[in-house]
Amino acid sequence: MGAGEQLQGGYHNRDSHTAIPARPDLIRLGIGIIGIGTSGPLIAMSTMPITTLIFWRNLGGAILTLPFALRHRAHREGVTWAIIAGVVLAVHFMGFFLAMRWTTVAAGTALVALQPIFAALFVKLSGGHIPSSVWLGMIVSFTGVLLISGVDLTISFQAFLGDIAALLSAALAALYMMAGSRAQRTLETTTYTTICYFVCAVTVLPVAVISGVPLFHFTAREWWILLGLIVGAQILGHTMFNSALKRVSPAIVSLIIFFEVPVSSILAVWWIGQKPPLGILPGIALILIGCVLVVTRSRSNQVEITP
């Protein structure tokens, strides 16, 4: 079977919003949850400047996937979308990394999990139809946002700013996934990730240089944390999800990604002893319930929501 036929078959499964992923993709998604779940705690543990951490993490990811990407052809349209995704990913990471430093990992990852809500809003703004039942999920999630933000504001203004950074990061994550889905219509996953990660690194590098933060001369501990981010969050996390998106509905992937919240929260307690305030737990629950309502209601009405 040719590459084009394989892609067409993948699109058929991907556009089925009720199909259960095949076992290989379920394994990929399971690995992806563990991988991406390590991201928040590792970022919180690191003292490396944010732009430096983003640069090395994505450059490392691009280098690791490059040998596999060289086996495949690059199509111009796919490359264009991969470049767009890389730029968006860079800005998304800046918001996400700030959130992990300024607020708790539990609050930050829960707010970033709002990406399907933003994807639904983007569909609406672009002229698409959003079923009325989806708005209920949005209201439930928005209530959760208010609860978390209210609690964080009583803790510190910095924690509240972390919530804002996480919300912006969620919106950008939705755009990143939408661009990535378009790119992989004509690109293999490794080609897409190599271009996307490299563009992300190149995008953030001038910011690091202009701001005067160091790119080298860190302790061994910092480099080990960076290696954990590259192998865990970038390769076993982002790349596994991107691979599954070629065959699995974005709606289903978005439901799976919600498991990042408890994984990251548990690892944050285990690795750095960071226990989230009890007051934000109802907010986290409302956000996840609202997002599930949005994705499942959208899926039942055959409206594609990208995670």
C-alpha positions as CSV (number, residue, x, y, z in Angstrom):
1,M,0.0,0.0,0.0
2,G,1.4,3.4,-0.9
3,A,1.9,6.3,1.5
4,G,-1.1,8.2,0.0
5,E,-3.4,5.2,0.5
6,Q,-2.2,4.8,4.1
7,L,-2.9,8.5,4.7
8,Q,-6.3,8.3,3.3
9,G,-7.1,5.3,5.5
10,G,-5.8,7.2,8.5
11,Y,-8.0,10.1,7.7
12,H,-11.0,7.9,7.6
13,N,-10.4,6.6,11.1
14,R,-9.4,10.0,12.3
15,D,-12.6,11.6,11.2
16,S,-14.7,9.0,13.0
17,H,-15.4,10.6,16.3
18,T,-16.8,7.5,17.9
19,A,-14.3,4.9,16.9
20,I,-12.2,3.3,19.6
21,P,-8.5,3.6,18.7
22,A,-6.7,0.5,17.7
23,R,-4.4,-1.2,20.3
24,P,-1.2,0.3,18.9
25,D,-2.6,3.8,19.2
26,L,-4.0,3.1,22.6
27,I,-0.5,2.2,23.6
28,R,0.9,5.4,22.1
29,L,-1.7,7.5,23.9
30,G,-0.9,5.7,27.2
31,I,2.8,6.4,26.8
32,G,2.0,10.0,25.7
33,I,0.0,10.6,29.0
34,I,3.0,9.5,31.1
35,G,5.4,11.4,29.0
36,I,3.5,14.7,28.9
37,G,2.5,14.3,32.6
38,T,6.2,14.7,33.5
39,S,6.4,18.1,31.9
40,G,4.9,20.3,34.5
41,P,6.8,18.9,37.5
42,L,10.1,19.0,35.6
43,I,9.6,22.6,34.5
44,A,8.7,23.5,38.1
45,M,11.9,21.7,39.4
46,S,14.2,23.4,36.9
47,T,15.8,26.8,37.5
48,M,17.0,27.2,33.9
49,P,15.6,30.3,32.3
50,I,12.3,29.6,30.5
51,T,13.4,30.6,27.0
52,T,16.6,28.6,27.4
53,L,14.7,25.6,28.6
54,I,12.3,25.8,25.6
55,F,15.1,26.3,23.1
56,W,17.1,23.2,24.2
57,R,14.0,21.0,24.8
58,N,12.8,21.6,21.2
59,L,16.2,21.6,19.5
60,G,16.8,18.3,21.3
61,G,13.5,16.9,20.1
62,A,14.1,18.0,16.5
63,I,17.6,16.3,16.5
64,L,16.2,13.1,17.8
65,T,13.4,12.9,15.2
66,L,15.5,14.1,12.3
67,P,17.0,10.8,11.3
68,F,13.5,9.3,10.9
69,A,12.3,12.4,9.0
70,L,15.0,12.1,6.4
71,R,13.3,9.0,5.1
72,H,10.2,10.8,3.9
73,R,9.4,13.5,1.4
74,A,8.3,17.0,2.6
75,H,5.3,18.5,0.8
76,R,5.2,22.3,0.6
77,E,1.7,22.7,2.1
78,G,2.5,20.5,5.0
79,V,5.8,22.2,5.6
80,T,3.9,25.6,5.7
81,W,1.5,24.3,8.4
82,A,4.4,22.7,10.3
83,I,6.2,26.1,10.4
84,I,3.0,27.8,11.6
85,A,2.6,25.1,14.3
86,G,6.2,25.6,15.4
87,V,5.8,29.4,15.9
88,V,2.5,28.9,17.8
89,L,4.1,26.1,19.9
90,A,6.9,28.5,21.0
91,V,4.5,31.0,22.3
92,H,2.3,28.3,23.9
93,F,5.4,27.0,25.7
94,M,6.3,30.4,27.0
95,G,2.8,30.7,28.6
96,F,2.9,27.1,29.9
97,F,6.3,27.3,31.4
98,L,5.4,30.6,33.1
99,A,2.3,28.9,34.5
100,M,4.3,26.0,35.9
101,R,6.6,28.5,37.7
102,W,4.0,30.9,39.0
103,T,1.1,28.7,40.0
104,T,0.8,25.1,41.1
105,V,1.3,22.3,38.6
106,A,-2.3,21.0,39.3
107,A,-3.9,24.4,38.6
108,G,-1.8,25.1,35.6
109,T,-2.3,21.8,33.9
110,A,-6.0,21.9,34.6
111,L,-6.3,25.3,33.0
112,V,-4.3,24.2,30.0
113,A,-6.7,21.3,29.6
114,L,-9.2,23.9,28.5
115,Q,-7.8,23.7,24.9
116,P,-10.9,21.8,23.5
117,I,-13.0,24.7,24.8
118,F,-10.9,27.2,22.9
119,A,-11.0,24.9,19.8
120,A,-14.8,25.0,19.9
121,L,-14.7,28.7,20.1
122,F,-12.3,28.9,17.2
123,V,-14.7,26.7,15.2
124,K,-17.5,29.2,16.0
125,L,-15.5,32.2,15.1
126,S,-14.5,30.7,11.8
127,G,-18.2,30.3,10.9
128,G,-18.7,26.7,12.1
129,H,-21.7,25.5,14.0
130,I,-21.5,24.7,17.7
131,P,-24.5,22.7,19.1
132,S,-26.3,24.4,22.0
133,S,-25.5,21.4,24.2
134,V,-21.8,22.2,23.9
135,W,-22.3,25.6,25.6
136,L,-23.3,23.9,28.8
137,G,-19.8,22.3,29.0
138,M,-18.2,25.7,28.4
139,I,-20.2,27.3,31.2
140,V,-19.3,24.5,33.6
141,S,-15.6,24.8,32.7
142,F,-15.7,28.6,33.0
143,T,-17.1,28.2,36.5
144,G,-14.1,26.0,37.3
145,V,-11.7,28.7,35.9
146,L,-13.3,31.3,38.2
147,L,-12.9,29.1,41.2
148,I,-9.3,28.3,40.6
149,S,-8.4,32.0,39.7
150,G,-10.3,33.2,42.8
151,V,-8.3,30.8,45.1
152,D,-5.0,31.7,43.4
153,L,-5.7,35.4,43.7
154,T,-6.0,35.0,47.5
155,I,-2.7,33.2,47.6
156,S,-0.7,35.7,45.5
157,F,-0.9,37.9,42.5
158,Q,1.8,35.9,40.9
159,A,-0.3,32.7,41.2
160,F,-3.2,34.6,39.5
161,L,-0.9,35.7,36.7
162,G,0.1,32.0,36.4
163,D,-3.5,31.2,35.8
164,I,-3.7,33.9,33.0
165,A,-0.6,32.5,31.4
166,A,-2.1,29.0,31.5
167,L,-5.3,30.2,29.9
168,L,-3.4,31.9,27.0
169,S,-1.4,28.7,26.7
170,A,-4.5,26.6,26.4
171,A,-5.8,28.8,23.5
172,L,-2.4,28.5,21.8
173,A,-2.4,24.7,22.3
174,A,-5.7,24.5,20.5
175,L,-4.2,26.4,17.5
176,Y,-1.0,24.3,17.6
177,M,-3.0,21.0,17.4
178,M,-5.2,22.3,14.7
179,A,-2.2,23.4,12.6
180,G,-0.4,20.1,13.3
181,S,-3.4,18.2,12.2
182,R,-3.4,20.1,8.9
183,A,0.3,19.6,8.5
184,Q,0.0,15.8,8.9
185,R,-2.4,15.5,6.0
186,T,0.7,15.5,3.7
187,L,3.6,15.0,6.1
188,E,4.7,12.0,8.1
189,T,4.7,12.5,11.9
190,T,8.5,12.5,12.2
191,T,8.9,15.1,9.3
192,Y,6.2,17.3,10.9
193,T,7.7,17.1,14.4
194,T,11.3,17.7,13.2
195,I,10.2,20.9,11.4
196,C,7.8,22.0,14.1
197,Y,10.2,21.5,17.0
198,F,13.1,23.1,15.1
199,V,11.0,26.2,14.2
200,C,9.9,26.4,17.8
201,A,13.5,26.4,19.0
202,V,14.5,29.0,16.4
203,T,11.5,31.2,17.3
204,V,12.4,31.4,21.0
205,L,16.2,31.7,20.5
206,P,16.2,35.5,19.7
207,V,14.0,36.1,22.7
208,A,16.6,34.3,24.9
209,V,19.5,36.2,23.3
210,I,17.9,39.7,23.5
211,S,16.8,39.1,27.1
212,G,20.4,38.2,28.0
213,V,19.7,34.9,29.6
214,P,22.5,32.3,29.5
215,L,22.3,29.3,27.1
216,F,25.1,27.3,28.7
217,H,27.0,26.9,32.0
218,F,24.3,25.2,34.1
219,T,24.7,22.5,36.8
220,A,24.5,18.8,35.9
221,R,21.1,18.7,37.6
222,E,19.7,21.2,35.2
223,W,20.9,19.3,32.2
224,W,19.5,16.1,33.6
225,I,16.1,17.8,34.0
226,L,16.3,19.1,30.4
227,L,17.1,15.6,29.2
228,G,14.1,14.3,31.1
229,L,11.9,16.9,29.3
230,I,13.3,16.0,25.9
231,V,12.9,12.3,26.2
232,G,9.7,12.3,28.4
233,A,7.5,15.3,27.5
234,Q,8.8,16.0,24.0
235,I,9.4,12.5,22.5
236,L,7.2,10.2,24.6
237,G,4.6,13.0,25.0
238,H,4.1,15.4,22.2
239,T,5.4,13.1,19.5
240,M,3.3,10.1,20.5
241,F,0.1,12.3,20.5
242,N,1.1,13.7,17.1
243,S,1.6,10.2,15.8
244,A,-1.9,9.1,17.1
245,L,-3.5,12.2,15.5
246,K,-2.9,10.7,12.0
247,R,-5.4,7.9,12.7
248,V,-7.4,8.9,15.8
249,S,-10.1,11.5,16.1
250,P,-8.8,14.8,17.7
251,A,-11.9,14.6,19.9
252,I,-10.9,11.3,21.4
253,V,-7.3,12.4,21.8
254,S,-8.5,15.5,23.7
255,L,-10.3,13.2,26.1
256,I,-7.2,11.2,26.7
257,I,-5.1,14.3,27.3
258,F,-7.2,15.2,30.3
259,F,-5.4,12.4,32.2
260,E,-2.3,14.7,32.2
261,V,-3.9,16.6,35.0
262,P,-3.9,13.9,37.7
263,V,-0.6,12.4,36.4
264,S,1.2,15.8,36.7
265,S,-0.4,16.6,40.0
266,I,0.7,13.2,41.5
267,L,4.2,13.6,40.2
268,A,4.4,17.2,41.6
269,V,3.5,15.9,45.1
270,W,5.9,13.0,44.7
271,W,8.9,14.9,43.2
272,I,8.7,18.3,44.7
273,G,6.2,18.0,47.5
274,Q,3.9,20.5,45.9
275,K,0.4,20.0,47.2
276,P,-2.3,22.1,45.5
277,P,-4.6,24.1,47.8
278,L,-7.8,22.2,48.6
279,G,-9.9,25.1,47.4
280,I,-8.8,24.6,43.7
281,L,-9.9,20.9,43.6
282,P,-13.6,21.7,42.9
283,G,-12.4,24.1,40.1
284,I,-10.2,21.4,38.6
285,A,-13.2,18.9,38.7
286,L,-15.5,21.4,37.0
287,I,-13.0,22.2,34.2
288,L,-12.5,18.5,33.4
289,I,-16.3,17.8,33.6
290,G,-17.0,20.8,31.3
291,C,-14.3,19.8,28.8
292,V,-15.7,16.2,28.7
293,L,-19.2,17.6,28.0
294,V,-17.8,19.8,25.2
295,V,-15.9,17.0,23.5
296,T,-18.6,14.3,23.9
297,R,-21.5,16.6,22.8
298,S,-19.5,17.8,19.9
299,R,-18.6,14.2,18.9
300,S,-22.2,13.1,19.0
301,N,-23.1,16.0,16.7
302,Q,-20.2,15.2,14.3
303,V,-18.5,18.5,15.0
304,E,-14.7,18.1,15.1
305,I,-13.1,19.6,18.1
306,T,-9.3,19.6,18.1
307,P,-7.5,19.2,21.4
